[in-house]
Every structure is written in C-alpha cells, then in structure tokens.
Amino acid sequence: MSTGLRELKKRQTRQAISDTATRLFLERGFEAVTIAEIAVAAQVAKMTVTNYFPRKEDLALDFHETFRDSLAAALESRREGESALAGLRRAYLEAVAQEGALAGFSGPAFARMIISSPTLAARLRELHEQREDALAEALAAETGVPAGALAPRAVAALLAAAHRTLFQYAVDLTLAGRTHGEIADALTKAADEVFALLEPSLADYAVRTAE
C-alpha cells in the first residue's frame, strides 16, 4: 500500500471512530458510553480507538487540535497592514460565514451533550485556555519579545476572551433553537460590537509589515 493510500486509510478510520462515538454519545450521553463499546460499534480494537484518541473527550471534540491552533493560525495568516486584532477579526467572520465548528456552530443535540457533561465542559474550557496560550506564544514571536512577556500574554487574553464570549453566544443561540443562518447573522453583529471594544487598545498592535 502506498504512503498516500495508507494515510487516507488512517484518516477514514479515525473519522469512522469519531462518527461512531458521537452517535453513541448523542444517544446515551457522554459519561454512559465506554471506549470498549465504541470499539465494538466501530468494529475496531479498543487499542485502535485509544491510539487515535488518547482522551475520551476528544472523541466528541474531534476538532481539538485545529481549535487549539486556530487563533495562532489566524495571526500567521493576517495580511500586510493588518493588526493582530484585524487579522483575527477577519478570520472569525470567515469562520462564521462558513458556519464552522470553530465559531461554535453545531446542532442542538450536540450542544446539549456538551453542556450536560461536566467532563466535556471542562475539556472545552481547557481547549480555550490552550488556544490562548498558543496565541500568546505566537504574538511574542511576532513582536520579537521573550516568550512569557506580559504584553503578548495580556493581548492574547483579551483576544481569546472575545472569541470565547462569541463561541458561548453561538452555543446559547443553538440551544435556543435558532437556525444556522440566524446564528450567523447574530454572530456577525455581535462580533462588530465585541471586537470594536478592543480597537482603542489593540488597533495598532502587531501590525504586519511588508517583508
């Protein structure tokens, strides 16, 4: 089997395991489902499940790696002349337009599963914190200051808090029964309000210059 086909097979297996686990979690609740039951339902060995997903929570929050790195990636992709704030704001609005999971889009059943599980709620909080830490490291590198310097940590905290607030708003709207289109409209307006609050302090911070 070629390397390409082998990697495709791995991705397909991983996705099948995640899909099976999510179905079981939605049917019975996160805490009630075991790794062994997921393995049986997915027709793989228990070790295969844990090899792909060392933490049970990440079977439900399968986007954890992308989520953790998303703000740092948005910083890296900002355009010439864009500040960190402007770049992250643009990336956020693009995620909203795509109705993506990174902006908090899901279905009501999935949202209820997350908030009803203390384990998943804690894991989501942890991912928000890790995303903030990754952004702080990226900001320090971008601005040429030592890792752990206060300014990039403070800026990361503000930007991550804005994203966390908007993410929770998306969850709240989902639980209220709003459609994805309605949620997207509401988040677009909310983003204007939330990010505008940061402009007086951050409009000129970490502006990308021509290389």
Backbone as a chain_set.jsonl record, in Angstrom:
{"seq": "MSTGLRELKKRQTRQAISDTATRLFLERGFEAVTIAEIAVAAQVAKMTVTNYFPRKEDLALDFHETFRDSLAAALESRREGESALAGLRRAYLEAVAQEGALAGFSGPAFARMIISSPTLAARLRELHEQREDALAEALAAETGVPAGALAPRAVAALLAAAHRTLFQYAVDLTLAGRTHGEIADALTKAADEVFALLEPSLADYAVRTAE", "coords": {"N": [[0.848, -1.197, 0.0], [0.61, 2.204, -0.86], [2.123, 5.22, 0.491], [0.359, 7.375, 0.389], [-2.182, 6.134, 0.156], [-2.202, 4.727, 2.515], [-2.221, 6.767, 4.444], [-4.694, 7.899, 3.808], [-6.371, 5.793, 4.495], [-5.944, 5.754, 7.268], [-7.025, 8.248, 7.986], [-9.68, 7.851, 7.276], [-10.389, 5.757, 8.994], [-10.038, 6.987, 11.467], [-11.985, 9.012, 11.298], [-14.291, 7.449, 11.089], [-14.342, 6.198, 13.579], [-14.651, 8.442, 15.244], [-17.141, 9.413, 14.34], [-18.813, 7.273, 15.005], [-18.527, 7.227, 17.794], [-19.572, 9.76, 18.469], [-22.233, 9.436, 17.686], [-23.086, 7.483, 19.527], [-22.662, 8.882, 21.921], [-24.531, 10.938, 21.654], [-26.857, 9.499, 21.688], [-26.859, 8.237, 24.218], [-25.538, 9.748, 26.095], [-22.492, 11.255, 27.18], [-20.93, 10.329, 29.432], [-22.018, 7.807, 29.842], [-21.15, 6.05, 27.924], [-18.689, 3.71, 27.015], [-15.185, 3.279, 26.143], [-14.684, 0.728, 25.201], [-17.21, -0.04, 24.234], [-17.478, 1.748, 22.144], [-15.441, 0.861, 20.475], [-16.389, -1.698, 19.767], [-18.75, -0.989, 18.376], [-17.658, 0.477, 16.287], [-16.238, -1.445, 15.049], [-13.521, -1.986, 15.499], [-10.373, -2.563, 17.207], [-10.061, -2.009, 20.754], [-7.659, -0.803, 21.433], [-7.052, 0.46, 19.064], [-8.865, 2.567, 19.037], [-7.938, 4.092, 21.251], [-5.387, 4.666, 20.362], [-5.822, 6.485, 18.293], [-7.321, 8.365, 19.661], [-6.32, 9.398, 22.474], [-7.549, 10.595, 24.645], [-10.768, 10.319, 25.933], [-12.575, 12.44, 25.76], [-11.865, 13.769, 23.448], [-12.912, 12.312, 21.435], [-15.456, 13.252, 21.19], [-15.009, 15.992, 20.93], [-13.68, 16.415, 18.364], [-12.323, 18.256, 16.937], [-10.201, 19.269, 18.308], [-7.376, 19.775, 18.006], [-7.189, 21.512, 15.801], [-8.79, 23.565, 16.768], [-7.33, 24.43, 19.027], [-5.08, 25.551, 17.794], [-6.099, 27.565, 16.251], [-6.333, 30.434, 16.621], [-3.678, 31.287, 16.687], [-2.996, 30.489, 14.126], [-4.632, 32.182, 12.632], [-3.448, 34.601, 13.245], [-0.975, 34.256, 12.005], [-1.761, 34.214, 9.35], [-2.567, 36.755, 8.767], [-2.96, 39.769, 6.834], [-0.779, 42.032, 4.982], [-0.402, 45.056, 6.65], [-2.459, 44.564, 8.377], [-3.442, 44.488, 11.753], [-2.957, 42.418, 14.691], [-5.457, 42.215, 15.91], [-7.213, 42.966, 13.777], [-6.648, 40.962, 11.906], [-7.424, 38.607, 13.26], [-10.088, 39.164, 13.676], [-11.096, 39.262, 11.046], [-10.618, 36.604, 10.275], [-12.296, 35.311, 12.061], [-14.857, 36.192, 11.239], [-14.907, 35.021, 8.73], [-15.007, 32.33, 9.464], [-17.513, 32.309, 10.653], [-19.122, 32.903, 8.436], [-18.794, 30.551, 7.065], [-20.086, 28.895, 8.715], [-18.805, 27.301, 10.642], [-17.418, 24.815, 12.94], [-15.437, 25.891, 14.561], [-16.311, 28.395, 15.162], [-18.358, 27.86, 16.81], [-20.611, 26.632, 15.801], [-23.028, 24.085, 15.741], [-25.277, 21.31, 16.25], [-28.45, 21.368, 18.04], [-28.697, 19.035, 19.662], [-26.054, 18.174, 19.932], [-24.905, 20.397, 21.195], [-26.321, 20.359, 23.614], [-25.358, 17.948, 24.613], [-22.692, 18.597, 25.182], [-22.881, 20.643, 27.175], [-24.19, 19.289, 29.163], [-22.448, 17.503, 30.135], [-20.078, 17.324, 32.578], [-17.414, 16.599, 32.178], [-16.894, 17.031, 29.423], [-17.474, 19.763, 29.27], [-15.461, 20.774, 30.896], [-13.232, 20.0, 29.412], [-13.602, 21.556, 27.119], [-13.256, 24.115, 28.19], [-10.571, 23.88, 28.851], [-9.462, 23.653, 26.292], [-10.005, 26.21, 25.278], [-8.274, 27.65, 26.942], [-5.799, 26.584, 26.171], [-5.748, 27.439, 23.549], [-5.545, 30.179, 23.913], [-2.991, 30.279, 25.142], [-1.384, 29.339, 23.032], [-1.746, 31.412, 21.216], [-0.588, 33.529, 22.633], [2.109, 32.746, 22.632], [2.61, 32.867, 19.891], [2.197, 35.598, 19.407], [4.254, 36.714, 20.916], [6.476, 35.799, 19.473], [5.962, 37.061, 17.038], [6.191, 39.778, 17.699], [8.717, 39.977, 18.623], [9.543, 39.701, 21.289], [10.553, 38.272, 24.479], [9.475, 34.903, 25.153], [6.681, 34.518, 27.218], [6.567, 37.137, 28.017], [4.777, 39.986, 29.298], [3.076, 41.658, 27.693], [2.272, 40.276, 25.165], [0.938, 38.14, 26.393], [-1.135, 39.425, 27.745], [-2.517, 40.619, 25.608], [-3.25, 38.335, 24.16], [-4.967, 37.191, 26.03], [-7.099, 39.015, 26.006], [-7.985, 38.879, 23.31], [-8.569, 36.152, 23.097], [-10.584, 35.973, 25.002], [-12.599, 37.443, 23.781], [-13.2, 35.783, 21.607], [-14.017, 33.51, 23.021], [-16.293, 34.442, 24.302], [-17.977, 34.966, 22.115], [-18.135, 32.405, 21.059], [-19.544, 31.051, 23.087], [-21.903, 32.458, 22.909], [-22.826, 31.579, 20.438], [-23.354, 28.912, 21.085], [-25.394, 29.282, 22.976], [-27.388, 30.42, 21.357], [-27.837, 28.296, 19.653], [-28.918, 26.385, 21.418], [-31.22, 27.704, 21.961], [-32.698, 27.212, 19.778], [-32.296, 28.51, 17.374], [-31.755, 28.916, 13.834], [-28.962, 28.003, 11.691], [-28.456, 30.067, 9.882], [-29.666, 32.246, 11.147], [-28.118, 32.32, 13.435], [-25.618, 32.913, 12.352], [-26.064, 35.512, 11.361], [-26.578, 36.843, 13.784], [-24.147, 36.459, 15.139], [-22.373, 37.828, 13.495], [-23.166, 40.49, 13.858], [-22.737, 40.644, 16.619], [-19.977, 40.243, 16.725], [-19.004, 42.594, 15.584], [-19.619, 44.379, 17.619], [-18.198, 43.325, 19.845], [-15.451, 43.118, 19.026], [-15.002, 45.781, 18.413], [-14.806, 46.951, 20.891], [-12.226, 46.401, 21.608], [-10.623, 47.805, 19.918], [-9.656, 50.491, 20.623], [-7.403, 49.934, 22.209], [-5.918, 47.953, 20.864], [-5.706, 48.371, 18.131], [-3.376, 49.087, 16.801], [-1.552, 47.169, 17.4], [0.894, 44.726, 16.81], [1.016, 44.98, 13.937], [1.17, 43.778, 10.672], [3.937, 44.109, 8.626], [5.422, 44.904, 5.408], [7.399, 42.361, 4.014]], "CA": [[0.0, 0.0, 0.0], [1.411, 3.412, -0.945], [2.013, 6.112, 1.641], [-0.869, 8.155, 0.252], [-3.339, 5.292, 0.466], [-2.124, 4.386, 3.937], [-2.681, 7.934, 5.185], [-6.133, 8.013, 3.568], [-6.995, 4.758, 5.311], [-5.889, 6.211, 8.653], [-7.997, 9.334, 8.153], [-11.016, 7.268, 7.205], [-10.598, 5.01, 10.238], [-10.194, 7.971, 12.545], [-13.289, 9.664, 11.149], [-15.327, 6.461, 11.381], [-14.375, 6.043, 15.033], [-15.226, 9.669, 15.798], [-18.571, 9.462, 13.995], [-19.491, 6.247, 15.807], [-18.536, 7.688, 19.181], [-20.511, 10.88, 18.593], [-23.599, 8.874, 17.623], [-23.376, 6.839, 20.811], [-22.741, 9.92, 22.945], [-25.8, 11.647, 21.483], [-27.942, 8.583, 22.049], [-26.854, 7.766, 25.6], [-24.806, 10.632, 26.983], [-21.047, 11.029, 27.099], [-20.407, 9.526, 30.529], [-22.584, 6.455, 29.857], [-20.562, 5.239, 26.852], [-17.301, 3.329, 27.286], [-14.295, 3.114, 24.993], [-14.896, -0.629, 24.691], [-18.448, -0.036, 23.447], [-17.201, 2.468, 20.905], [-14.625, -0.031, 19.643], [-17.275, -2.727, 19.214], [-19.652, -0.374, 17.402], [-16.861, 0.906, 15.127], [-15.617, -2.647, 14.514], [-12.065, -1.895, 15.605], [-9.879, -2.932, 18.53], [-10.067, -0.93, 21.739], [-6.379, -0.104, 21.33], [-7.115, 1.34, 17.899], [-9.56, 3.775, 19.465], [-7.067, 4.894, 22.109], [-4.253, 5.147, 19.563], [-6.274, 7.682, 17.579], [-7.899, 9.317, 20.611], [-5.852, 9.061, 23.819], [-8.514, 11.094, 25.622], [-12.146, 10.042, 25.524], [-13.246, 13.699, 25.437], [-11.539, 14.202, 22.098], [-13.804, 11.625, 20.5], [-16.587, 14.156, 20.993], [-14.461, 17.274, 20.471], [-12.694, 15.904, 17.412], [-11.637, 19.382, 16.306], [-9.413, 19.877, 19.373], [-6.075, 20.275, 17.565], [-7.431, 22.688, 14.963], [-9.313, 24.61, 17.649], [-6.216, 24.925, 19.852], [-4.131, 26.307, 16.972], [-6.818, 28.424, 15.298], [-6.039, 31.859, 16.763], [-2.297, 31.471, 16.237], [-3.009, 30.368, 12.663], [-5.226, 33.414, 12.106], [-2.412, 35.628, 13.365], [0.032, 33.99, 10.985], [-2.3, 34.443, 8.006], [-3.059, 38.126, 8.573], [-2.433, 40.412, 5.631], [0.06, 43.214, 5.183], [-1.15, 46.204, 7.154], [-3.436, 44.152, 9.376], [-3.003, 44.244, 13.12], [-3.411, 41.128, 15.221], [-6.908, 42.319, 16.103], [-7.893, 42.96, 12.482], [-6.493, 39.65, 11.285], [-8.258, 37.626, 13.952], [-11.491, 39.517, 13.425], [-11.426, 38.814, 9.702], [-10.672, 35.142, 10.276], [-13.505, 34.898, 12.79], [-16.025, 36.419, 10.393], [-14.868, 33.996, 7.685], [-15.493, 31.091, 10.084], [-18.965, 32.465, 10.822], [-19.732, 32.792, 7.108], [-18.745, 29.132, 6.693], [-20.864, 28.187, 9.741], [-17.889, 26.256, 11.069], [-17.378, 24.408, 14.347], [-14.534, 26.757, 15.302], [-17.089, 29.554, 15.597], [-19.373, 27.401, 17.744], [-21.787, 26.055, 15.142], [-23.278, 22.664, 15.949], [-26.712, 21.098, 16.341], [-28.943, 21.446, 19.42], [-28.402, 17.818, 20.419], [-24.62, 18.177, 20.245], [-24.674, 21.444, 22.195], [-26.831, 19.862, 24.901], [-24.442, 16.909, 25.074], [-21.511, 19.239, 25.745], [-23.14, 21.37, 28.43], [-24.705, 18.37, 30.171], [-21.341, 16.651, 30.582], [-19.01, 18.077, 33.247], [-16.123, 16.247, 31.588], [-16.744, 17.73, 28.149], [-17.434, 21.196, 29.544], [-14.116, 21.061, 31.4], [-12.294, 19.864, 28.296], [-13.768, 22.722, 26.259], [-12.575, 25.226, 28.869], [-9.142, 23.63, 28.698], [-9.095, 23.98, 24.912], [-9.977, 27.669, 25.194], [-7.048, 28.095, 27.599], [-4.673, 26.2, 25.326], [-5.782, 28.322, 22.376], [-4.989, 31.454, 24.379], [-1.556, 30.104, 25.341], [-0.747, 29.248, 21.716], [-1.76, 32.753, 20.636], [0.41, 34.327, 23.351], [3.425, 32.367, 22.117], [2.731, 33.39, 18.526], [2.326, 37.054, 19.487], [5.605, 37.006, 21.395], [7.377, 35.593, 18.344], [5.691, 38.08, 16.018], [6.605, 41.104, 18.16], [10.124, 39.937, 18.962], [9.791, 39.802, 22.73], [10.769, 36.943, 25.045], [8.304, 34.097, 25.479], [6.245, 34.773, 28.578], [6.463, 38.569, 28.278], [3.414, 40.324, 29.72], [2.237, 42.27, 26.662], [1.58, 39.291, 24.335], [0.017, 37.352, 27.216], [-2.322, 40.241, 28.004], [-3.252, 40.755, 24.35], [-3.841, 37.026, 23.881], [-6.092, 37.008, 26.946], [-8.21, 39.835, 25.53], [-8.496, 38.34, 22.05], [-9.17, 34.846, 23.37], [-11.842, 36.211, 25.72], [-13.586, 37.853, 22.782], [-13.603, 34.58, 20.883], [-14.732, 32.62, 23.934], [-17.614, 35.037, 24.5], [-18.755, 34.751, 20.897], [-18.374, 30.956, 20.954], [-20.626, 30.718, 24.011], [-23.119, 33.051, 22.349], [-23.273, 30.654, 19.396], [-23.946, 27.755, 21.772], [-26.666, 29.725, 23.563], [-28.367, 30.584, 20.274], [-28.159, 26.947, 19.187], [-29.816, 25.785, 22.405], [-32.491, 28.429, 21.876], [-33.411, 26.742, 18.601], [-32.093, 29.371, 16.201], [-31.155, 28.258, 12.678], [-27.586, 28.414, 11.432], [-28.486, 31.375, 9.239], [-29.962, 33.236, 12.181], [-26.953, 32.4, 14.309], [-24.57, 33.621, 11.614], [-26.409, 36.939, 11.369], [-26.412, 37.356, 15.148], [-22.728, 36.47, 15.471], [-21.741, 38.906, 12.728], [-23.452, 41.743, 14.574], [-22.072, 40.594, 17.919], [-18.54, 40.399, 16.514], [-18.752, 44.024, 15.395], [-19.668, 45.016, 18.936], [-17.155, 42.82, 20.743], [-14.117, 43.495, 18.573], [-14.886, 47.235, 18.483], [-14.398, 47.298, 22.25], [-10.783, 46.205, 21.738], [-9.899, 48.645, 18.966], [-8.869, 51.593, 21.198], [-6.14, 49.459, 22.772], [-5.188, 46.974, 20.064], [-5.77, 48.644, 16.69], [-2.03, 49.232, 16.232], [-0.661, 46.168, 17.98], [1.339, 43.65, 15.927], [0.621, 45.217, 12.536], [2.091, 43.095, 9.753], [4.6, 44.995, 7.671], [5.91, 44.239, 4.203], [8.637, 41.613, 4.265]], "C": [[0.885, 1.249, 0.0], [1.187, 4.274, 0.289], [0.721, 6.912, 1.596], [-2.103, 7.361, 0.624], [-3.368, 4.924, 1.949], [-2.618, 5.558, 4.795], [-4.184, 8.154, 5.016], [-6.891, 7.012, 4.42], [-7.032, 5.172, 6.775], [-6.918, 7.303, 8.914], [-9.416, 8.798, 8.156], [-11.349, 6.499, 8.482], [-10.842, 5.959, 11.4], [-11.573, 8.62, 12.495], [-14.427, 8.715, 11.489], [-15.463, 6.245, 12.885], [-15.045, 7.251, 15.682], [-16.727, 9.745, 15.545], [-19.369, 8.462, 14.833], [-19.611, 6.69, 17.26], [-19.55, 8.809, 19.38], [-21.943, 10.387, 18.565], [-23.986, 8.247, 18.952], [-23.514, 7.873, 21.933], [-24.079, 10.647, 22.872], [-26.977, 10.778, 21.926], [-28.033, 8.352, 23.557], [-26.188, 8.707, 26.599], [-23.338, 10.258, 27.04], [-20.553, 10.076, 28.173], [-20.869, 8.07, 30.473], [-21.927, 5.516, 28.852], [-19.098, 4.947, 27.174], [-16.498, 3.228, 25.992], [-14.496, 1.734, 24.37], [-16.143, -0.695, 23.826], [-18.263, 0.69, 22.123], [-16.418, 1.574, 19.948], [-15.485, -1.101, 18.99], [-18.152, -2.142, 18.117], [-18.915, 0.049, 16.133], [-16.14, -0.245, 14.448], [-14.1, -2.513, 14.414], [-11.663, -2.355, 17.0], [-9.918, -1.729, 19.462], [-8.781, -0.12, 21.657], [-6.349, 0.833, 20.13], [-7.797, 2.648, 18.256], [-8.626, 4.666, 20.274], [-5.814, 5.37, 21.387], [-4.611, 6.433, 18.827], [-6.743, 8.775, 18.537], [-7.48, 8.942, 22.028], [-6.801, 9.521, 24.921], [-9.928, 10.861, 25.095], [-12.863, 11.321, 25.088], [-13.031, 14.112, 23.98], [-12.243, 13.381, 21.022], [-15.023, 12.491, 20.204], [-16.134, 15.49, 20.423], [-13.32, 16.977, 19.496], [-11.891, 17.017, 16.747], [-10.59, 19.995, 17.244], [-8.08, 20.457, 18.896], [-6.235, 21.532, 16.711], [-7.914, 23.857, 15.806], [-8.181, 25.246, 18.443], [-5.315, 25.865, 19.054], [-4.784, 27.418, 16.164], [-6.466, 29.901, 15.421], [-4.608, 32.164, 16.336], [-2.213, 31.383, 14.713], [-3.592, 31.611, 12.019], [-4.226, 34.559, 12.178], [-1.391, 35.483, 12.246], [-0.461, 34.357, 9.593], [-2.787, 35.878, 7.79], [-2.312, 38.796, 7.425], [-1.528, 41.586, 5.986], [-0.819, 44.39, 5.6], [-2.198, 45.858, 8.183], [-2.774, 43.996, 10.738], [-3.427, 42.842, 13.533], [-4.924, 41.135, 15.381], [-7.649, 42.217, 14.779], [-7.81, 41.594, 11.815], [-7.371, 38.602, 11.934], [-9.737, 37.905, 13.75], [-11.919, 39.03, 12.047], [-11.557, 37.295, 9.647], [-11.922, 34.639, 10.99], [-14.743, 35.06, 11.916], [-16.067, 35.431, 9.225], [-15.381, 32.663, 8.228], [-17.001, 31.142, 10.296], [-19.672, 32.293, 9.48], [-19.775, 31.342, 6.636], [-19.55, 28.26, 7.661], [-20.066, 27.007, 10.292], [-17.916, 25.988, 12.563], [-16.479, 25.321, 15.17], [-15.235, 28.005, 15.809], [-18.232, 29.154, 16.524], [-20.605, 26.802, 17.115], [-21.847, 24.552, 15.414], [-24.787, 22.474, 15.855], [-27.155, 21.173, 17.786], [-28.592, 20.22, 20.25], [-26.933, 17.781, 20.829], [-24.318, 19.217, 21.323], [-25.158, 21.005, 23.57], [-25.921, 18.789, 25.471], [-23.225, 17.533, 25.755], [-21.819, 19.854, 27.11], [-23.649, 20.448, 29.534], [-23.624, 17.45, 30.73], [-20.271, 17.495, 31.265], [-17.637, 17.811, 32.633], [-15.884, 17.001, 30.287], [-16.68, 19.241, 28.343], [-16.054, 21.605, 30.045], [-13.082, 20.982, 30.286], [-12.394, 21.06, 27.357], [-13.108, 23.948, 26.883], [-11.062, 25.096, 28.718], [-8.671, 23.992, 27.29], [-9.063, 25.485, 24.689], [-8.685, 28.217, 25.813], [-5.819, 27.762, 26.756], [-4.598, 27.08, 24.083], [-5.204, 29.688, 22.731], [-3.477, 31.363, 24.547], [-0.81, 30.058, 24.008], [-0.693, 30.614, 21.044], [-0.716, 33.632, 21.312], [1.816, 34.014, 22.845], [3.643, 32.935, 20.72], [2.909, 34.906, 18.526], [3.719, 37.454, 19.97], [6.613, 36.863, 20.258], [7.216, 36.686, 17.298], [6.246, 39.443, 16.418], [8.04, 41.135, 18.663], [10.442, 40.135, 20.427], [9.961, 38.396, 23.295], [9.452, 36.206, 25.294], [7.949, 34.316, 26.941], [6.185, 36.242, 28.935], [5.002, 38.946, 28.515], [2.536, 40.826, 28.58], [1.545, 41.224, 25.778], [0.622, 38.417, 25.13], [-1.264, 38.117, 27.471], [-3.179, 40.383, 26.744], [-3.947, 39.439, 23.996], [-5.049, 36.787, 24.766], [-7.315, 37.788, 26.476], [-8.833, 39.255, 24.262], [-9.161, 36.981, 22.251], [-10.497, 34.999, 24.103], [-12.944, 36.635, 24.76], [-14.107, 36.641, 22.021], [-14.403, 33.625, 21.772], [-16.159, 33.129, 24.172], [-18.516, 34.785, 23.304], [-19.071, 33.272, 20.691], [-19.544, 30.554, 21.855], [-21.948, 31.283, 23.521], [-23.689, 32.154, 21.258], [-23.942, 29.431, 20.011], [-25.311, 28.122, 22.347], [-27.748, 29.856, 22.499], [-28.79, 29.219, 19.719], [-29.158, 26.288, 20.117], [-31.186, 26.454, 22.404], [-33.283, 28.064, 20.628], [-33.262, 27.604, 17.371], [-31.437, 28.573, 15.075], [-29.723, 28.744, 12.493], [-27.536, 29.788, 10.775], [-28.751, 32.483, 10.24], [-28.78, 33.422, 13.114], [-25.829, 33.176, 13.624], [-24.832, 35.123, 11.596], [-26.163, 37.557, 12.743], [-24.938, 37.453, 15.525], [-21.98, 37.57, 14.722], [-21.944, 40.244, 13.411], [-22.734, 41.779, 15.918], [-20.57, 40.798, 17.781], [-18.175, 41.861, 16.313], [-18.692, 44.732, 16.744], [-18.478, 44.605, 19.808], [-15.767, 43.272, 20.306], [-13.912, 45.01, 18.598], [-14.44, 47.693, 19.866], [-12.879, 47.219, 22.424], [-9.968, 47.164, 20.868], [-9.113, 49.784, 19.611], [-7.502, 51.16, 21.721], [-5.284, 48.669, 21.793], [-5.135, 47.271, 18.563], [-4.391, 48.691, 16.042], [-1.052, 48.203, 16.763], [-0.383, 45.053, 16.986], [0.784, 43.799, 14.512], [1.641, 44.551, 11.627], [2.644, 44.08, 8.741], [5.073, 44.205, 6.482], [7.239, 43.569, 4.511], [9.672, 41.94, 3.203]], "O": [[1.822, 1.333, 0.794], [0.219, 4.099, 1.029], [0.064, 7.109, 2.618], [-2.977, 7.862, 1.331], [-4.436, 4.824, 2.553], [-3.352, 5.354, 5.762], [-4.869, 8.546, 5.961], [-7.927, 7.336, 4.998], [-8.039, 4.966, 7.453], [-7.602, 7.289, 9.938], [-10.255, 9.237, 8.943], [-12.467, 6.584, 8.989], [-11.745, 5.752, 12.211], [-12.244, 8.761, 13.518], [-15.415, 9.119, 12.102], [-16.574, 6.123, 13.401], [-15.897, 7.104, 16.558], [-17.494, 10.101, 16.439], [-20.461, 8.769, 15.31], [-20.666, 6.546, 17.879], [-20.302, 8.804, 20.354], [-22.78, 10.862, 19.331], [-25.094, 8.459, 19.444], [-24.385, 7.747, 22.794], [-24.691, 10.939, 23.9], [-27.963, 11.275, 22.469], [-29.127, 8.279, 24.116], [-26.264, 8.489, 27.808], [-22.984, 9.082, 26.957], [-19.839, 9.119, 27.874], [-20.19, 7.188, 31.0], [-22.129, 4.304, 28.922], [-18.355, 5.848, 27.565], [-17.054, 3.109, 24.9], [-14.481, 1.594, 23.147], [-16.13, -1.348, 22.782], [-18.825, 0.291, 21.103], [-16.702, 1.538, 18.751], [-15.336, -1.385, 17.801], [-18.283, -2.733, 17.045], [-19.472, -0.01, 15.037], [-15.507, -0.064, 13.407], [-13.484, -2.867, 13.409], [-12.515, -2.518, 17.875], [-9.822, -0.582, 19.025], [-8.802, 1.103, 21.794], [-5.7, 1.878, 20.169], [-7.36, 3.717, 17.83], [-8.533, 5.865, 20.013], [-5.236, 6.386, 21.771], [-3.803, 7.358, 18.748], [-6.582, 9.964, 18.261], [-8.216, 8.235, 22.717], [-6.856, 8.922, 25.995], [-10.232, 11.174, 23.944], [-13.666, 11.294, 24.155], [-13.901, 14.724, 23.361], [-12.178, 13.713, 19.839], [-15.557, 12.464, 19.095], [-16.786, 16.054, 19.544], [-12.154, 17.256, 19.775], [-10.896, 16.753, 16.072], [-10.137, 21.115, 17.01], [-7.692, 21.535, 19.345], [-5.498, 22.502, 16.884], [-7.505, 24.998, 15.592], [-8.088, 26.471, 18.519], [-4.839, 26.868, 19.587], [-4.089, 28.146, 15.456], [-6.314, 30.569, 14.398], [-4.354, 33.185, 15.696], [-1.449, 32.116, 14.085], [-3.11, 32.054, 10.977], [-4.164, 35.393, 11.274], [-0.995, 36.465, 11.619], [0.33, 34.767, 8.744], [-3.357, 36.185, 6.743], [-1.183, 38.431, 7.096], [-1.51, 42.065, 7.12], [-1.843, 44.673, 4.978], [-2.775, 46.751, 8.804], [-1.683, 43.439, 10.853], [-4.163, 42.166, 12.815], [-5.594, 40.165, 15.025], [-8.613, 41.461, 14.668], [-8.784, 41.122, 11.229], [-7.994, 37.795, 11.244], [-10.543, 36.978, 13.664], [-12.994, 38.448, 11.9], [-12.492, 36.766, 9.046], [-12.532, 33.656, 10.57], [-15.585, 34.164, 11.859], [-17.148, 35.047, 8.78], [-16.105, 31.947, 7.536], [-17.687, 30.132, 10.137], [-20.699, 31.62, 9.396], [-20.678, 30.949, 5.898], [-19.684, 27.052, 7.462], [-20.563, 25.886, 10.397], [-18.373, 26.815, 13.351], [-16.726, 25.51, 16.361], [-14.795, 28.61, 16.787], [-18.993, 30.01, 16.976], [-21.563, 26.488, 17.822], [-20.84, 23.848, 15.326], [-25.499, 23.382, 15.426], [-26.323, 21.056, 18.686], [-28.229, 20.349, 21.42], [-26.611, 17.397, 21.954], [-23.561, 18.946, 22.255], [-24.488, 21.246, 24.574], [-25.728, 18.723, 26.686], [-22.779, 17.046, 26.794], [-21.102, 19.615, 28.081], [-23.553, 20.785, 30.714], [-23.861, 16.71, 31.684], [-19.618, 18.303, 30.606], [-16.795, 18.708, 32.58], [-14.801, 17.546, 30.07], [-15.918, 19.924, 27.66], [-15.537, 22.655, 29.666], [-12.165, 21.801, 30.222], [-11.376, 21.531, 26.85], [-12.471, 24.734, 26.181], [-10.364, 26.082, 28.487], [-7.599, 24.573, 27.122], [-8.187, 25.986, 23.985], [-8.077, 29.138, 25.269], [-4.902, 28.576, 26.645], [-3.509, 27.423, 23.622], [-4.465, 30.282, 21.945], [-2.755, 32.272, 24.138], [0.257, 30.655, 23.863], [0.289, 30.941, 20.379], [-0.029, 34.401, 20.64], [2.623, 34.923, 22.653], [4.727, 33.424, 20.402], [3.684, 35.439, 17.733], [4.293, 38.428, 19.482], [7.498, 37.703, 20.096], [8.197, 37.178, 16.741], [6.723, 40.188, 15.562], [8.533, 42.182, 19.081], [11.492, 40.677, 20.772], [9.555, 37.425, 22.658], [8.437, 36.827, 25.61], [8.826, 34.301, 27.805], [5.79, 36.579, 30.051], [4.097, 38.298, 27.99], [1.363, 40.459, 28.504], [0.322, 41.275, 25.648], [-0.404, 37.991, 24.6], [-2.353, 37.546, 27.423], [-4.405, 40.281, 26.801], [-5.105, 39.439, 23.579], [-6.052, 36.239, 24.309], [-8.437, 37.286, 26.539], [-10.055, 39.152, 24.152], [-10.195, 36.694, 21.647], [-11.434, 34.24, 23.854], [-14.095, 36.228, 24.913], [-15.312, 36.495, 21.817], [-15.362, 33.004, 21.312], [-17.107, 32.346, 24.235], [-19.684, 34.431, 23.464], [-20.148, 32.925, 20.205], [-20.428, 29.807, 21.436], [-22.996, 30.661, 23.696], [-24.906, 31.989, 21.164], [-24.972, 28.967, 19.522], [-26.27, 27.36, 22.219], [-28.89, 29.45, 22.713], [-29.95, 29.016, 19.362], [-30.137, 25.696, 19.662], [-32.185, 25.851, 22.794], [-34.401, 28.542, 20.434], [-34.023, 27.452, 16.415], [-30.655, 27.658, 15.334], [-29.319, 29.759, 13.061], [-26.654, 30.588, 11.087], [-28.124, 33.541, 10.183], [-28.474, 34.539, 13.533], [-25.167, 34.001, 14.254], [-23.912, 35.916, 11.797], [-25.611, 38.651, 12.853], [-24.523, 38.423, 16.16], [-21.054, 38.173, 15.265], [-21.011, 41.038, 13.531], [-22.19, 42.81, 16.314], [-19.952, 41.452, 18.622], [-17.149, 42.321, 16.816], [-17.827, 45.575, 16.979], [-17.836, 45.45, 20.432], [-14.989, 43.758, 21.126], [-12.789, 45.481, 18.782], [-13.767, 48.716, 19.993], [-12.314, 47.893, 23.285], [-8.762, 47.312, 21.064], [-7.985, 50.038, 19.188], [-6.548, 51.937, 21.68], [-4.056, 48.707, 21.876], [-4.569, 46.485, 17.804], [-4.251, 48.371, 14.861], [0.158, 48.353, 16.591], [-1.306, 44.498, 16.39], [0.171, 42.882, 13.965], [2.845, 44.741, 11.797], [1.892, 44.797, 8.082], [5.126, 42.976, 6.527], [8.096, 44.141, 5.185], [10.783, 41.411, 3.24]]}, "num_chains": 1, "name": "protein.A"}
